[in-house]
């Protein structure tokens, strides 16, 4: 298989995993994923990502903290969430949500079940590990951009090694809780997290795949 064919296969096979097996990922595999992700490009090679990785009891403690934050906390993200979704963005978001709910049998009017499904974000979808990504405040949006590249590289390396991932902005809704839990420095903002582990391929929620836009939907050709 050519390098491009291998990359294309990874890009097409990767998906957001929302159900995991309980067994931990070997530390050497996690180290390889992090090493690979660290090859992501960044402005002036600043490599701004700060990563906190949990295993075992640390994952369980964080899972409990975030579940409590969802149940009783007051949202206060370090970075502003999208103000609204319109047009094609709204349509894609809606389609993704409907696929997710349909996969687990949640009816459209069942608000309580939707809330409980949303809560799964805060219990890390049962993953045995989470990587919390923080970014220096001083680097502004371009530091965030660089961290996005790191997250993509992390997910692709994980997929190449049989590990499921789900990048989660949802946890940053309670950024102060996350920073306090891990004692993240005050000059860093909490950006996102990646829950990861061996995927539970038998889980219905891992069965659906989202569509991708055709080139003409997002490319402005100038020839």
N, C-alpha and C positions, 0 to 999 in steps of 0.2 A: 504494500500500500504506500502510495506517495505521501510526503508530508502534508500536502494540501488535502488529499483524500482523508487522511487521519484526522486533521483539524475539522474538516467538514462533517465527518461522522460524529465527532464529539459535540460540535455545535448543534447538530440536529438531534442528538440523543439526550443532551442535558435538559432537565426540566426541574421545576420546583417540587422537591420531595416533601410531602406532608404527612408521612407516616414512616417510622423508623423501627428497626429491630433494636433490642436493648443492648446487645453486646458492644463493647467499646472498640473503637478503631485503634490499631496498634500505634504507639507513639511515633515509631519511625515513619509510618505512613503519613501521619499528621505533619511531621517535620518536613517530609518531602513536598506535601501540598503547600505549606507555608514558604518553603524555599522557591518552589516554582512560581507562586504568586508574587513573590518579591522581585521577579524579573519584569513585572509590569512597568510600562513607561511612566515617567513622572517629570514634571517641569523642573529643569535644571538638575535632574536626578535627585530631587529632594527626598523621595521615598517617605512621604509624610504619614503613612499609615501606622497607627499604634494598635496592636492586636492583643486582646486578652482571650486566652483559650482555656476552656474548662473541661474537666473530666470527673467522673465519679461523684463524690460527695459535693464537690464544688458546683457541678452542673445541677444537682438536686437542690442545693441551697439557692442558686440563682433562679431556678424554675419556681420555687416557692415564693421568692421575692417578687418576681414578675407577675405571678398569678394574683398575689395580694394587691399589687399595684393596679392591675386591671379591675379587680373587684371593688377597691376602695379609694384608689389614688386619684389625683387631679392631673390631667394631661398637661405637660409642659415640655415640648420638644426643644432641643437646642437649635435645630434648623426648622424653618417654617415648612409646614406640609402644603401640598397643592391647594390652591384656593378653590378650584373647581376643575371639572373635566367637561370639555365640550367637543362636539363634532366627532371625528374618528376616534379620538382618545377616549371619549365617553363610551362609544360603541364597543371598543375593544375591552375596556374595563368591565362593562356590563356582561359581555360575552364570557369573559374569564370567570366572573362571579357565578354566572348561571351554570357553567360547566362544573365548577367546584361543588355548588349546591346539589346539582343533579347527580353527581358521582356518589354523594353520601345520602341521597334521598330526602333532602330538605325541601319542603314545599315553599313556593314563592311567598306565601303569606305567613309563614311560620317565623315570626320575629325572634321568639325565644330560642329556637334552634339555631338561627343565624348568629345570635349573640354567643351562644355556646361554641359554635364553630369558630367565631372570631377569637374567643378565649384560648383556643388551641395555639394561636400565635404565642401567647404568653406562657404556655407550658412547653414551648419549644417543639411542639408536635411530637413529643416523646423522644426527641433526639438525645443521645448520650453525651453529645458535645455541643458547645456553641463557641463561635469566635466573635467577639465584640470588637467593632472597628471604631476607633476614635481618630479625630483629625485636629491638628493644631489650629486654633482660632485665627492666628495671624495670617494663615495662608488663604483664607476666604474661600470663594467658590472653586478656585483652581486646585486647591488642596482636596476639596471634595471630589472634583473630577478625577484626580489621580487615584483617590481611594476607590472610586468606581471601577477603574481599571484593575486594581488589586482584587476586588471582589469577583470580577469576571474571570480573571486568571485563576483564582482560588477554586471557583466552581468547575472550571474546565479540567484543572489538574485532578480534582477530586473525582470527577466523572471518569477520567482516564484510569483511575485506580479502583473503580467499583464503589465509590462512596457517594451517597446522595447528599444534596445540599438544598437549602432554601434561604436565599437572602431575605432579610426581614427589616423593613423600615419601621414596622409596627412597634418594635421594642423601643425605638427612639422617641415614641410618644411620651415615655416616662424617662427622659434622659437623665434627670437629676437623680432618680432612683438608681439607675444603672451606674452612674458615675460614683455615687456614694457607696454602692455595694462593692465596687472594685477599686475604690480609692483612686479613680482616674484623675490626673492633675487638672487643676482649675483652668489652665491655659489650653486645654483640649476640649472639643465638643464631641459628644457621643453621636455617631452618624448612623450606624446600622449594625446588624448582627447577621451571622450565618449559622443557622442550626445545621448540624451534619452528623452523619452516621451511615451505617449500612441500611439501604432502603428496604422497607417492607413491601415487596412486589405484589403480595397478595391483597394489600389494602386497596379498596375501591377508589379511595381518594387519589391514589397514585396512577390511576388508569387514564385520565384525560390529558390531552395535549392541546395547547393553545396554537392558534394560527399565527402566521407572520405576514406582514404587509408585502405586497408586490413592490418592486423597485419604483414603479411610476407613482406610487403613493407617497414616497418620501424622498425621491431624487429629483432635483431640478437640473435636467440635462442642458448644457450649454455647448453646442457643437458648431 
